[in-house]
Amino acid sequence: MLTLRLQDDNFAKWSFQFRYVLGGYDLFGYFDGTNVCPPKYVISLDNGVTKEITNAYKQWIKIDKALLSLPIVTLGDEAIEYVVGSKTAYEAWTHLCDQYAIVSRVRINHLKTELHTIKKGTDSIEKYILRLKHPKDQLLAAGESISENDLIVAALAGLPAEYNMIRTVIMATLAGENISENDLVMAKLAGLPAEDNMIRTIIVTREPPITLKEFHEQLLSAKKIAEKNHLILNRMVQWWKSKTILSRIILEHWSKWTVLSGWFFNSE
C-alpha cells in the first residue's frame, strides 16, 4: 500500500516505497522497462504479420494502463504535471526520474558539501544521524553511491570536541580498512592531525568493517562518557569554588584578627 504522496523534497522515500510495493507483486518491470511489451499482431508462417492482435499484447496493455493510474493517485499537484500525456507506465516513470532523480552535477556537489558540513550541535545522536540521512538519500536518488563508511566519516566530521577520543579510535579503525582517498580527505576535515599518536599506534583488524549500527552504538557510549566527565568536571569546579570561598573567609577573618591583635598590643 502506497502511503506517501510525491512532493519536490521526498522523491527518494516515495520511489523506495513505490519500488518496494510494486516489486512485491513482480510489477515494477512495467515501470523500469524490463517487462517489455509483446508483439501487437499475430505472426503466422503462411501469412506473416496479420491484423489479428495477440492476447499477450492485450493483457500487457490492460495491466500497463491499470498500473499507469497507480502513481498518478500518489502525486502532488506539481508532480502530476510531469506525467500528463504519458501513454505507458514506463514513460510516466521516466518523466518523473528525469525531473527528480537525475540531479545536476552542481546539485550533487551541493548535497555532498551539505553531507560533510552538518554539525551535531545540541542535537541528540539520533536526530544528528537522521539529519545526515537526508542529503544521503538525495544523493542515492541521484544515482550517487554513498556507503556506510561515507556516512560515518561525515558524521565524525561534525562531532564536537568532547567526542575527539571516539572519533580518533573510529578513524583509526577505518584507516585499517583501506578506505578511499575521499574518506582520507574527509578525515582531515574532521580535525585529525596526521601525526596523531593514536592513529599511529592503534592497529585494528576488523572483518567485516564497522557498520552504521555499531557506529551509532559507539557514539551513544561516547556520549555517556562525555556526560559523565562533564559531571565530574562540574563537581570539581564546584569543589574548588567552595574551597576558594572558604579560603577567602579564612583570609578575611585572619586579616581582621591581625588588625585587632595589632591594636590590642599597641594599646598596651
N, C-alpha and C positions, 0 to 999 in steps of 0.2 A: 504493500500500500504506500502510495506516494503522499507524504505529508507536507513537503516543502513547496513553496511557490518560488519560481526563479525570479531573482532580482539582480540588480547590477553587481552586488557585492557577495553573492553566495553561490556562484556557478560551481565551485569546487564541491561544496556539500550537496547541492542539488544533483549534479551529474553523478556523484558517487552513489547517492540513493537510487537514481534512475537506472544506472548500470546494474546495481545490486538486485533491484526488484525484477527488472526485465531479464537479467541473466539467470535468475532463479527459474524462470519459465522457458529458458532457451529461446528468447525472442529478441535479444538485443542485436542479433545479427542483421535484422531488418534495418537497424539504425546505423550500424558501423559499416555496412556494405558487404559483410561476409556471407550473408544469406542473399544470394543473387537471384533476381527474377528469372524464372524459367522461360523457355521459348513460348511465344504467344500462339503460334499456329502449329497445327499438326503437320508433321512431315512424313509422307509415305514414300515407299520405294517406287511406286508406279507413277505417281503424280507430282512428287516433290513437295514443295510448300503449298499447303492447301489454305482455304479460307476458314477452316474449322479451328476454333480456339481450343487450346488444350485445357483439360481440367486442372492441371498443376498451375497453369497461369491464372485461371480464375480464382483458385484457392489462395494463391500468393497475393493477388491484388486485394482480395477480400480481407485478409489478415493485415496487410500493409495499411489499408485505409483505416481499419479499426485502430491500429497502433498509432497512426498519424494523429488521431484525435487525443491520444493519451497525454503527450507532452503539452498540447495546446491548453488543456484544462489546468495545468500546473504553472503556466506562465503569467508573469506580472503584465501590467498594461504596456510597459515599454518593451519587454522581451517579446511579446506576441507579434510585434511589428516585423521582427526578423524572420518569421516563418510564414507570414502571409504570402500566399501564392505557391507554397511548396506543394508538390504533387505526390511525393513519397516521403516515408519516414526518414530515409537516408538523406534526402535533400533538406528536410527540416533540421535534422541533427547537424548537418554540415554547416548550415547557416548559423546555427547557434554557436558552434565551435569557432567559426570564423570571427564571431563577434566577441565571445567571452574567453575562449581558451587560447587562441593564437595571439598572445600579447606581444607588443613591440619590444625590441631589444632595450629601448630606453626604460620601458615599464619593468622589464625583468631586472635590469641593473638597479632600478629604484627599489624593487622588492628585496633584492639581495642586500642592499645597503640598509634597508629597514630591519631586516632579519638580524644583521650583525651590529646594530647600534641600539637595539632595545635594551633599556636598563631595568633592573629589578625594582629599584627604588624601595618604596614601603610595601609593595605588593607581597602577598603570600607566595610560596613556592608554586602552588597550584595555579594561581592566577598568572604568574610570570610565565610558566610553561605554556598556558593557553594563549597568551599574547604572542608568543613566539610561533605558535602553530598557524596563526592567521596568514602571515606572509609565506610560510612554508606551503600551506595549502594552495595559495595563489600561484606559487612557482610550479607546483606539481601540475596544476591545471594548465599552465602554460607550456608543459612538456619538459620542464627542467627537472633533472634528477637531484633530489635532496635526500641524503642518507641520514640515519640517526646520528652518525658522527658529526655531520654538518650542524645539526640542530644542537647537539651537546656543546660543540665548540662555540657556537653563537651564544648559548646560554651562559657559558663560562665567561665570555667577554663582558656580559652585562651584570655580573655579580659585584656587590660592594666589597670593601676591604676585609670585612670580617670573614669572608669565605676564601681568603687567599690560600690557606693551607689545603683545603679540599680541592681548590682549583689547581694548585700545583701538583697534587698527587694524581688527579684525573688526567691532567695534561701529560704527565709522565707515563701514565697508562696508555694514552693514545699514541704517544711517541713510540711506544714499543709495538705498535700495531701497523707500522708502515703507513702512516696517514699521508694524505695527499699534500701537495705544495700549498693548495688553498687553505687546508687546515693549519699548516705551519704559519701562514701569513696571519690567519685569524688568531692564532695563539699569541703572536706578538701584540695584536690589538688587545688581547686580554691582559696585557701588562706583565707578562712573564719574561724576565731577563734571560738571555741565552746562557749566562754563566750560573744560573740558579743551581745551587748545590743539590737541592732535592731532585731536580731533573737529571743531574749528572750521576747521582749515586743510586737512585731507585731503578732497579731493573725489573720490569713487570712482564710476565709472560701470561697472557690471557687467551683462552680459546673456549668459547667464541669471544669476540670483542665486547666491550661494555655496552649494555643495552640502555635504551631511554628509561626503562623502568628502574634499572639498577641506579642510573644516574639520578633519577628523581628521589629514590630512597636515600642515596648518599647526601643529596642536598638537604633533605629533611633532617638527617642525622647531624650534618654540619650546622644547620640552623639551631638545633637544640644545644649543641656545644657552644655556639656563639652566644646564645641567650644565657647559658649558664655562666660563661666567662664574663659577660656583661654584668650579670647579677653580682658575681664575686667582686668585680671591679668597683661597682657602686657601693658595695658594703665596705670595701677597703677605703674608698674615698670618704664615706660617712664616718668610718672609724678614725681616719686621720683628721677629719674636721673636728670630731669630738675631742680628740687629743689636743688639737691645736687650740680649741676653745678653752679646755681645761688648763693648758699651759698659760694662756693669756690671763685667766683668772688668778692663777698662782702668782704670775709675774706682777699683776696689779696689786694683789694683796701683799706681796713681798716688798714692792715699792712703798706702799703705804706704811708697812711695818718699819722699813728702813728710815722713812721720814720721821715717824713718831719716835723711833729709838734715838735718832739723832737729836731731836728736840728735847727728849727727856734727859739725856746725858749732858747736853749743853746747858740745860737749865740748872743742873747740879752745880 
